[in-house]
Amino acid sequence: MALVMTAAPSVEPISRAEAKAHLRIDASDEDSLLSSLITAGRMFVERTLSLALITETWSFYLDGWPRSGTIALPIQPVRPRRWLTPRVKDCVSETPRASWHNPLRSWS
């Protein structure tokens, strides 16, 4: 089982300018450090809570199809815009079947 980020967030929860205003920093000497700390803080919160704060794209690889037929996704929330696309061993996509459990069904 492997979880791989395929598209990182394009923005952070707060901008560097917002952080500088909150911390009352006027100089730009530490801008790169401050940006790194904002990113590290977001990643720490996401990893600790298993919660994506900003839209990201992930690939979740399993060694085999679960016997229960249900896949528990390790990161929440999942945007219900698209189907999850399972891929079989030879990397050929299958179309979603009505018999597959859709974890998005109960979400509003």
Rosetta blueprint (number, residue, H / E / L):
1 M L
2 A E
3 L E
4 V E
5 M E
6 T E
7 A E
8 A L
9 P L
10 S L
11 V L
12 E L
13 P L
14 I L
15 S L
16 R H
17 A H
18 E H
19 A H
20 K H
21 A H
22 H H
23 L H
24 R L
25 I L
26 D L
27 A L
28 S L
29 D L
30 E L
31 D H
32 S H
33 L H
34 L H
35 S H
36 S H
37 L H
38 I H
39 T H
40 A H
41 G H
42 R H
43 M H
44 F H
45 V H
46 E H
47 R H
48 T H
49 L H
50 S L
51 L E
52 A L
53 L L
54 I L
55 T L
56 E L
57 T E
58 W E
59 S E
60 F E
61 Y E
62 L L
63 D L
64 G L
65 W L
66 P L
67 R L
68 S L
69 G L
70 T L
71 I L
72 A L
73 L L
74 P L
75 I L
76 Q E
77 P L
78 V L
79 R L
80 P L
81 R L
82 R L
83 W L
84 L L
85 T L
86 P L
87 R E
88 V L
89 K L
90 D L
91 C L
92 V L
93 S E
94 E L
95 T L
96 P L
97 R L
98 A L
99 S L
100 W L
101 H L
102 N L
103 P L
104 L L
105 R L
106 S L
107 W L
108 S L
